[in-house]
Every structure is written in C-alpha cells, then in structure tokens.
Amino acid sequence: MQIAHIEASDPIDAMAMFSHTAPMLTITDISYSVEGRPLLAGANAVIPDGHKVGLIGANGAGKTTLFKLIRGELGLDGGSISLPTKAKIGGVAQEVPANEVSLIDTVLAADTERASLMAEETEDPSRIAEIQTRLVDINAWSAEARASTILKGLGFDDAEQRQPCSAFSGGWRMRVALAAVLFAQPDLLLLDEPTNYLDLEGALWLEAYLAKYPNTVIIISHDRGLLNRAVEGILHLEERVLTFYSGPYDQFARQRAERRAVQAAMAKKQQARKDHMQSFVDRFKAKASKAKQAQSRLKMIEKMDMIAAPEEAAKRVFTFPEPEEMAPPIIAIEGGTTGYGDTVVLNKLNLRIDQDDRIALLGKNGQGKSTLSKLLSDRLPLMAGKMIRSNKLRIGYFAQHQVDELIIDETPLQHLQTARPGVLQTKLRANLAGFGLGPDQAETAVGRLSGGQKARLSLLLATLDAPHMLILDEPTNHLDIESREALVEALTAYSGAVILVSHDMHLLSMVADRLWLVSDGTVKPYDDDLESYRKLLLTNDKASKPKSVAPIVKPKKPNRDAILALRGEVRKSEARVTKLNEMRDKLAKKLADPALYEDDKLGEMEVWQKKYAEVMGALDRAEALWMQDLEKLDTAENP
C-alpha cells in the first residue's frame, strides 16, 4: 500500500468548469518519456474533490505510469502535478506480507492515526482525555466493525478474518491490501485494475462501495459495468494527452464518437481547401502573370495548421477456429460427485451441455466454480455418478494463471512452434495475427509483452485445436475495452460451447444465454437474469440461492389499472427518448457538414453546437426517466 504527499500550487484555469468544487488533483502541461518514447506530452486535467473518475486508454498508453507520476515515484520531464497540502494518496502497490498477523488486524493497522493512539501509553490525565476525544472523533470504536464489513465484501468470512495472512495465497492477500486502503480512506484513492483479482461478487461489492466512497477516486479499469455504475467522469488518455468527459462510460463513448465525427468533417473540409490552393499553385506557378498569386497561396499552405483526421485504432481481433459439429449432448452428468482426494466439493450434479450452449458460472469464490471447470475439462475425475462425453471431444481451457506460465524468454512465434512442430511459419504468423499479435509482437520475447498481449497468446494456445467447448476463467483480465468487445464478437461467432467465469458483467450479459449457480455444494440453473443476481448480492449478501432452489412467496400484484397506467408512462418515456434521438441524429448530421465550418458561418456553427448540447442534456434526462419508469413497471409486475 502506497502513501505519498504532494504540495499544492494554484489551480489552472480549467477549474472554471468546476467553480463550485475545489480541485483535489491538478495536472498542468505534464510531459514524460520512457526510453525516448513520449507517453505524455502537454497533458492537462483537473479532478474536483470528491469526484469518482475512470482513467481509460489502450494497453500501453501510460495509465499506470501516470499513477506513478501522481504518487511521486517517477519524475516529470516537464509540467506539474499538485494536490492540497497534506493530502493523503492511497493505492494498492502489492499484496500484504505472508506474516502471522490476522487479516482484521492488518486492515485495522492501515489507519495509522488510530493505531498510534491506541498504542500510546500515558498516565497524564489531560493526554488521556485528548486521546479519548480524538478516538471518538475518528470513529475508532466502530473501526473493527467497518474493517470486518470491508473484508466480508471482498470475500472473507468472520472465521477467515481471524486467520493469519500467511494462510492465504498472493491473490487473496491482494484483496487484503485493497481492504486496508479502503479502510484507511485516503483523500485520493488510486486503484489500478482492482477487479483483476476479484470474482464477480467482489467486483459488484466494490462497485457499490466506490459509488459511496466519501473522498476522491481515480480508477484504471476496462470493466464497462464498473465504469457505468461507479464513476461520474471519464479521463481518457490517448495520443499522449488527457481529455475529461462528464458522465459514465457509455456517455463518454457516445460523446467521443460524435466529437470524432465533427473532427473528421473539419479535417476533410480543410484538406479540400488545401488541395484547391495546391491545384492553383501547380497550374500557375510557371505562368508569369499568376506567379505572385501562386506564391501567395503556397505560403498560405505552408502556414496552415492542419487538423488531424482521427485515426481509427487497429481492430483488436480474436479469430477462433471453427470445430466440426457434434451430436448433442457433448457432455452429460448424472448424479455426479467431484472434489480433491477424499474431499467432496460438489455433488448431486445433473448437468447437460450442448455445443451451442453459452453458460456463465455464478457463485461466490470458494463455492466450486473452478472445481466444476476442472471436472468439465477432464482435469479432475468424477468420484461418483455417471459422465458421458462425445467421442473425440476437444476442450480448450483458459485460466488467468496460464498467462504467468508462459516462457518469458521465448517469443509468441516460438510458443506456437513448440505447440505445432513442423507447421510453416507463415501459417503460425497468420494464427498470431488472428489474435491481434502482429509481426513485431510475434518476434518479441513474452517478458516484454503487455499483459493484454500475453492474454491473447494464452487464448490462442487454448484454441489452437479448434475445441468443441471453450472454458474461460477470467479471460478479460489485462484486456482493454476494445479487446473485450472483440472477444465478445469472437465468442458470439464461435460455433462451440462456452463455459464462462468472469467478473465482467458486460461480457457475461453479451455472451451467456444460460446461468448456472454454484452454491451449497452443487450446481443448479439460475432462473433470473444477471441484473437480478447483482441486485440480490447487493441487497442481501447472505442470500445466494436462486428462486428455483429457495421458493419465494410473492405478494399479490397491484391491480390491472395501475399496471396499465405504468405501461402508458413507459410508452410516453420511450417515445420521448426516440424523438430526442432523432433530433440528435439530425443535429449531428448538420454539424458534420463541411460547409458549416466556412469562415463566414462560424456564428451559425455555434448556434447549432449549442442546440446539440441542449438536446444531449435533454436526452440524458429522458433516458434516466425512462429507466425509472421501466423499474417501476418491473416492480409492479414482479413484486
């Protein structure tokens, strides 16, 4: 856990947009390079006190480096970073040590002031009174309950909280480190992909916790669900500069697309003007009567500050090989029992998997999701019961730990040559390109690849045999948002079965069409949807059984007239959103017209831009009202 202090300086003019809120972090014209390659150049940003901000950008853009610069671990090449005097910065640098201190005591020790006051020994009555008063001021007596709540949210039950840190693996000790920094409540909380070592339940708890966190948060994440529900602004690092967007991720994506469309139109218009002047120069530069005008236009061309057309990022692809079709089911289990040695983990298994199934495994950590994955992938035996597998069934298995098992001194091409001896290099390179690993990455030692590139290589190795079933355990760790969307597309097109374990709600919702709950030593279908599961976890952490397992007595539904009225409100809200979307599209088309950016039409352009901003604001409000009406109707129809 990292704590640092940075002295403050005067905020920059950009704070005018947040005039009602003092800045927590001010980044002014900063530059930083690594081995001559600039990561940041003239970057500026202002984060108001108390804001929750998602820091996003492609893999390798420099997000983690920016965190190190904010913490003072790296020195700037230019510019400045300032915070209020004595502001505390907190973040998870590494897992807690594997010592004999209990989890609860490790977390409590993160509040250094409380720990110091509790440990102080004095017989001075006035000092004792001061200590007691201060302990009350900082809620010291409720500290253990608060620490326990955080640990429980991250997956540790009461008994585990009393165990020593040495009893847990590195991944679990990372959770303890996260719990410690959350408990300490620094003024500025910097979190770098914290959900990478959490399961779905822990990730959803963290979302809810961060949304209510009392201080400023900047979180590096590629999890669309978290970026839509836990933050109120997006800080985008692209082409070495920072751009702040208000609102959650989906709003950022829409705003950025529209901004790029306007930028592309402006660049196209400017290029047309340049081409027109250049054609005049080319035609008349040798003609004496026009030479002066040609020279004048040539100087104008040289002085033009060209608007760069936005470059489309290279598509981050995944191309899964297609297996031949097999007769269903490809796997069937009746009365199955499995576990480790003599220890039973799962029993009463009655499961069927067909080749076109897309199944997400739900359930808290430790309930048996990995055990089921190992059973299905033939890594664990069936201790009792019956399992039928299709003949010649091929299974691809990807688990996050496999990324760490790659040979760091070998290149991706060498990994494929080992897996496919005798296959032509051209074919192996084509395989790598199909997973977004181009010629440069193919010849780069794995140890120098990014986390996302390593994950791509591991996914490629898992799918080389064109498996009929693909088991993916947290496949999106280290993948940026564009790569995650590419993975969704690839899995949607893939003709084999998919068994998916992930904390990424967006991935699960886009891919899975069946949900299995691993709970209480068995596996059963979960009859509700993912959103219901999320609400269940957040409203009642102890409840983990689906409706099919634990019947719920429902109250009587409201009368039909009330439901009809609510349906009418939903239709009105939807019509309002549709109308505003149509208005937005028309205005976007107008703003994309190059003619609007003629010098004599700048006033008209500002009018249209103002109208566009007004419509976007109205659309956001209309969408929020529509969602409220839908929730009211859903509650009325399904109390």
C-alpha positions, 0 to 999 in steps of 0.5 A: 500500500502506497502513501505519498504527499504532494504540495499544492500550487494554484489551480489552472484555469480549467477549474472554471468548469468546476467553480463550485468544487475545489480541485483535489488533483491538478495536472498542468502541461505534464510531459514524460518519456520512457526510453525516448518514447513520449507517453505524455506530452502537454497533458492537462486535467483537473479532478474536483474533490470528491469526484469518482473518475475512470482513467481509460486508454489502450494497453500501453498508453501510460495509465499506470505510469501516470499513477506513478507520476501522481504518487511521486515515484517517477519524475516529470520531464516537464509540467506539474502535478499538485494536490492540497497540502497534506493530502493523503494518496492511497493505492494498492502497490502489492499484496500484504506480507505472508506474516502471522498477523490476522487479516482484521488486524492488518486492515485495522493497522492501515489507519495509522492515526488510530493505531498510534493512539491506541498504542500510546501509553500515558498516565497524564490525565489531560493526554488521556482525555485528548486521546479519548476525544480524538478516538471518538472523533475518528470513529475508532470504536466502530473501526473493527466493525467497518474493517470486518464489513470491508473484508466480508465484501471482498470475500472473507468470512468472520472465521477467515478474518481471524486467520493469519495472512500467511494462510492465504495465497498472493491473490487473496492477500491482494484483496487484503491490501485493497481492504486496508486502503479502503479502510484507511480512506485516503483523500485520493484513492488510486486503484489500478485494475482492482477487479483483476483479482476479484470474482464477480461478487467482489467486483459488484461489492466494490462497485457499490462501495466506490459509488459511496466512497466519501473522498476522491477516486481515480480508477484504471479499469476496462470493466464497462459495468464498473465504469457505468455504475461507479464513476461520474467522469471519464479521463481518457488518455490517448495520443499522449494527452488527457481529455475529461468527459462528464458522465459514465462510460457509455456517455463518454463513448457516445460523446467521443464518437460524435466529437470524432465525427465533427473532427473528421468533417473539419479535417476533410473540409480543410484538406479540400481547401488545401488541395484547391490552393495546391491545384492553383499553385501547380497550374500557375506557378510557371505562368508569369502573370499568376506567379505572385498569386501562386506564391501567395497561396503556397505560403498560405499552405505552408502556414496552415495548421492542419487538423488531424483526421482521427485515426481509427485504432487497429481492430483488436481481433480474436479469430477462433477456429471453427470445430466440426459439429457434434451430436448433442449432448457433448457432455452429460452428468448424472448424479455426479460427485467431484472434489480433491482426494477424499474431499467432496466439493460438489455433488448431486450434479445433473448437468447437460451441455450442448455445443451451442450452449453459452453458460456463465458460472455464478457463485461466490469464490470458494463455492466450486466454480473452478472445481466444476471447470476442472471436472468439465475439462477432464482435469479432475475425475468424477468420484461418483455418478455417471459422465458421458462425453462425445467421442473425440471431444476437444476442450480448450481451457483458459485460466488467468494463471496460464498467462504467468506460465508462459516462457518469458524468454521465448517469443509468441512465434516460438510458443506456437512452434513448440505447440505445432512442430513442423507447421510453416511459419507463415501459417503460425504468423497468420494464427498470431495475427488472428489474435491481434499479435502482429509481426513485431509482437510475434518476434518479441520475447513474452517478458516484454509483452503487455499483459493484454498481449500475453492474454491473447497468446494464452487464448490462442494456445487454448484454441489452437485445436479448434475445441468443441467447448471453450472454458474461460476463467477470467479471460478479460483480465489485462484486456482493454475495452476494445479487446473485450468487445472483440472477444465478445464478437469472437465468442458470439461467432464461435460455433462451440460451447462456452463455459464462462467465469468472469467478473465482467458483467458486460461480457457475461450479459453479451455472451451467456444465454444460460446461468448456472449457480454454484452454491451449497455444494452443487450446481443448479440453473439460475432462473433470473437474469444477471441484473437480478443476481447483482441486485440480490448480492447487493441487497442481501449478501447472505442470500445466494440461492436462486428462486428455483432452489429457495421458493419465494412467496410473492405478494399479490400484484397491484391491480390491472389499472395501475399496471396499465397506467405504468405501461402508458408512462413507459410508452410516453418515456420511450417515445420521448427518448426516440424523438430526442434521438432523432433530433440528435441524429439530425443535429449531428448530421448538420454539424458534420457538414463541411460547409458549416465550418466556412469562415463566414458561418462560424456564428451559425456553427455555434448556434447549432453546437449549442442546440446539440448540447441542449438536446444531449442534456435533454436526452440524458434526462429522458433516458434516466426517466425512462429507466425509472419508469421501466423499474417501476413497471418491473416492480409492479409486475414482479413484486 
